[in-house]
Amino acid sequence: MDRNKFRFKAWFWIPILFVIFLASSFIAIGQPPREYPPYVSHSPSPTGIKALYTYLDEERDKVRRWERTPDQLPVHEQNRALLMIEPAFVPTSNEMVQYEAFMEAGNTIVLFSENPAGMFGLKYDPILHFLEDEPIYWGEETYYAEQRSPLRLVPADEDEILLEDELGVVAFKREFGDGALMVVNEPYWLMNQFILEEDHIPLILTLIEEANADELWFDEYVHGDDNSTSMLEVYPQWFIILMLQLGIFTLLWLLYQGKRFGPVLVEREETVRFSDEALHALSAWFIKGKHYSGSLQIQSDYVRTRMQEKWGIPLTKEWPDIADNLVQKWDAKTEKETREFVYELEEVLRKEEVSKQEYLLWAKKLNELQKGVEKR
């Protein structure tokens, strides 16, 4: 009785102690540090740009974040600069139209992107190697900056080149109606971990001053995962409907091919002991003991029994005495083959010992005769 009480107390306290252990471990370890996506203006992580945003917010009067869709950008106001820093996705064609309308109204978009392909019809050329400690030129001004982008921009003839090096164009400015688009292919300069290196701060401030805007907006809409183009928006509607119909058809075809109708039934062999188990045991005994002669005699007697039932040949006669009857009944053999079969079988049955090869040969021949008897 005392032992049962001890077991009950043990099973009662073990779960409670386990829960207390988990809770204490959770409190001791604490919450993991918050993860921020790169190039976000409120991110203090090394890949964020909070340092730049905080500095501009303190030095300028009108700096804010833009988190709404591009169709809400004010197209009736001018002298605003929208900083798009390494978008997490390529905006849709409708969104690109809204951005262009914003520029045509007299505003500027400053796009910092390592690879701006797919946006505003921009083109680029890949480079085969990087330059180390080589200058970047803005007209006659010389700057030094860390270069990580594996490409250089390809401006149009009417575009104004802002920054370039020995490998090509790093930044240029393109007119859009009353506004402009500025493209820079080195967004790394703005990161918290790189902004204080080389001449990154002078380059960034010079580019922002080139926009000549009264208000400066950081576009956070292009960093939201919920705003990225979904799979349904990438493909045309007719293709999506076709794929949906194909998927439904495939599912129905698989169900038709493999579905089981009715209950799952256990195979009879798994639950029933068959009546021929004695025969299997007896045959195994004959094979193990090499009693080939006795087995062959039993098979011969069984065939004679079937011959009496089917062909009316009596059991009382010996094999040589029924040769004439077999010639008339056994259509699969010629008269010569039948008589040879009868006399050779009689000799084998008289032997006291039969080899395994002889047994297999005559067992096969008797089986052939049995099939001929049962066939008619």
N, C-alpha and C positions, 0 to 999 in steps of 0.2 A: 504493500500500500504506500509506504514511504517512497519507494522507487518510482511509482506512478506519479506521485506529486512532484518529485524532482524532475521527471520528464516533462510534465505539464509546464512547470515554471521555466524550464530551459526553452521550450518552444514558444513560450509567451514573451520572454525577454530578448531572445535572439533577433526577431524582426525589429523590435524597438531600438536596440543597440545599433543595428545596421542603418536604420533611418537617421539616427543621431550622428553616426559616422559620416554618412553622405552629406548631411547638412553642414557639419563642421568643416568638411573638406571643401565644400562649395564656398563657404565664407572665407576660409583661409586662402584659397586660390584666388578668389575674386573674379570679377568680370574681365574677359579678354579686352584688349584695347580696341577701340572703335576703328573700323576700316573705312577709308575714304577712297572714292574713285579719283584718278589723277586729274589734274588741271581744274579742280573745283576751288572757287574763290573763298570758301569758308573752311578749307582743309588745312590744318597745321602740319600735316605729314610732309615728309621730304618731297613727295610728288605733287603736293598741292601748290596753290598760288596765293595763299592767304597773306603772305608778306607783301606782295605787290598790291593787292587790294587794300590792305590796311594803310600802306604808305600813300596811295592815291587818295583814299578817303580822307586822310588827314591833311593833305596838301591841296586838294581841290574841293570846291563847294558841292558839286553835284556828281556823285559817284554812287551807283546802285546796281543791284542785281536784276537781270531780266529772266524770269522763270516761266513766262507765259508763251503761248504758241506764236509763231511769226505772223499769223493773220491779225493779231492784235497790236502789232507795231504801228505807231502813229505815222501815217503817210501825209498828214497835213501839217506836220511840224518839221523844222530843219535844224541843222547844226548839232546832230546827235551822232555819237560814235558808238557802235556796237562791237565789242571785242568777242570774237568767236575763237576760243582757244582749244585747239585739238578736239573737234567734235567726236563724240563717241559713236556716231552713226552718220551716214549720209542722208540729209533731209530728202523728203519726197519731192517730186517735180512741182507739186502745188506749193509746198513750203518754199522751194527755191524761187518761185514766182513772187511770193510775198516778200522775201528778202530783197529781191531785185526792185520791187515797187518801193520798198523802204529807202533804198539808195537813190532811186530816180527822183524821189521827193526832195532830195537835198541833204541826205544823211550819208554817213560813211560806215562801212563794215571793215574792221581790221581782222583778217583771218590769219591766225597762227596755226599752221598745220604741216606736219612732216610730209604728208602725202595728200594734197588736196584734190586728187583725181575724183571726178564725178560731181564737183561743185563749181558752179558758175562757168562751166566750159573751160576750166584750167587745164594746161598741158605741162608736162615735165620731161626731163631727160635724166636717166640714171647715170651715176658716176661710178667709176671703177675703183677709185682710191680716194682717201681723205688727205687733206692738207693739215699738217701740224704746225702750229704757231705761225700761220700765214695770215696776213691782214685781210680785213674786209673794208671795202671802200664805199663811202657815201659821197659821191662827187669827189672833191679834193680831200675830204676828211678820211682819216684812217682809224679803224677800230680793230681790236683783237677780241675774238669770241670763240667759244667752244662750238665746234661744228659736228653734228651727229646725223643730220639728214643724209640719206644715201641718194639724193637726187638734187637737181637744180631746175628752177622754173623756166618756162619758155614763154616770154612775154610776146604780145603782138607788137606790130610796128608803132602803133599809136600809144602804147603804154609807156609810163615813166619809170625808168629803172631807179630804184632807191638804194639797194645794197647789192654788191656783187664781189666775187673774188676771182681767183685765177681759173676756177672750174666753171663758173657761170653765174647766173642771177640768183640771189638769195631772197630779194624782196622787190616788188614793183607795185605801181599804183595804176589803176584803170578807171577811167571815167564811166559813170553810169548815170545818164540823165544829168540832173543837177547835183548828184552826189558822186561817190567814188568807192572803189573796192581796193583795199590794200592787202596784199598777200605776202606772208613771211613763212618760209619753210623750216624755221628753227624754233619750235615751241618750247624746247628745253630751257631756253634762256629765262623763261618766266617761272620755272619751278623754284620752290623754296630752297632746295639744295644747290642750285646753280646760279641763282640770281646775283649773288655777291662775287662771282668769279669773273675774271677777265673784265671786259667793258660791257657786260650785259646790261647793267642799269642805264648807262648813257644811251645805248642802242635802243632799249625799250622806251625810254622817255622821249627820245628823238622821234621814234615812230608814232608815239601817241600825240606828240605835238604836231606832227605832219597831218594828222587827221583834222586838226583845227576845229574841235567840237566844243560846244558849250556844256554838254552833258556827256558823261562817260558811263556806258552800261556794259556789265559783264553778262554775256549770254550763258545762263545756266540751263536753259531748255535743252541745249544740244548735249548735255551730260547726263540727262535722265534716261535710265533704262526703259521706263514706261513710255518714253516718247520715240523710241527707235522704231524703225519700220518693221512691222510684223511680217510673218510668212504669207499671210493672206493678202497683204498689200503689195508684195513683190510680184506675184503671178497674176495674170489676167483672170477674170471671173470665169470665163468659159473653160479655162484649164483646170481651175479648182473644182468646178462641177464635174468635169470629165474624170478627174482623179477620184472624186468622192464616189461616183457611180462605179468606177472600176474597182474600188475597194469593197463596196457593198457586194458587187457581183463575185469577187474573189472569195469573200467570206461565205456567201451562200453556196458557192461551188465546193468549198472545203467542207462545209457542213453536210452537203449532199454526198460527198465522197466518203467521209469518215464518221458520220454521226451514227451512234448505236440507237436503234429503235427497240424499246422494250427493256425489261430489267436485265441486269448483269447475272447471267446464269453460270454456276460453277460446273466445270466439265465433269461428266459422269465418271471419267476415269480417275478423278481425284477423290471420289467418295465411295465408289462401289468396288467390291472385290469380285472379279469375274470368275466364272465357273471353270475356265481353262487354266487356272493357276496350277492345277495338278499336272496338266499336260506340259506346261512350261518347266515345272520342277522335274518331271520325268525325263524330258528331253535334255535338260541340263545334266541330269545324272548319267544318261547314256553317253553324252559328249565327254564328260569328265572321266568316266570309266572306260572310254573308248569301246563301248559295246555296240560297235557299228553293225555287226551281223544281226543282233537282236532287233535293233532299230529298223534295219532294212526289212526284216521279216514282218514286223508289225505294219510297216507301210505297205508291204506287198499284200498282207491279209486285208487291209482296209480297201485297197484298190480292187481286190477280188470281190469284197462285199458290195462296192459300188457297181461293179460289172454285173453282179447278180441282180441288183435292183434295177439297173437301167437296161441291160442287154439280155438279161435272163440266162446268163452263163452260170451253171451251178458251182458251188464252192467245193463240192466233193471231188471234182476232177483236178488233176495236177496241171501245172502250166503247159507241159508238152501236149496234153490231151485237148487243150482248148485253142491250139494254134489255128485250126480251121475256122473256129468261131471268130477269132480276132481278125483273121484275114477278111472276113465278110463285114465286120463291124467297124474296124479302125480305118477310116478313110484317109487319115493323114500319112499313112505308111503304105509302101508297096508290099506285095506278098512276100518277097524275099526279105525285106527289112523286118517285117512282122515275125517271120519264122526265126530269123537270126536273134531278134530281141527275146523271143520266148525261150529258146534253148540256152542262150547265154545267161539269161536271168536265172534259169533253173540251176545252172552250175554255180552261180554266185551264192544263191540261197542255201546250197548244200555245204558251203564252206563253213568251218567253225570260226575262223577269224577272217575279217575283211579289213583291208587297209582303208585309211581315211580317203585316199584318192578314189578307190573303187566305190566307197560309200557315197561320196558326193556325186560321182558319175551316175550311179544307178538310182540314187534318190531323185536326181533331176529327170532321168528317163521315166521313172514311175510317176512322177508328178506330171510329166507330159501326157502319159497314158490316162491319168486321172482326169485331166482337163478334156481329153478327147471323149472320155466316157460321159462326163457331166455336160458336155456341149450338146450331145444328141438327145 
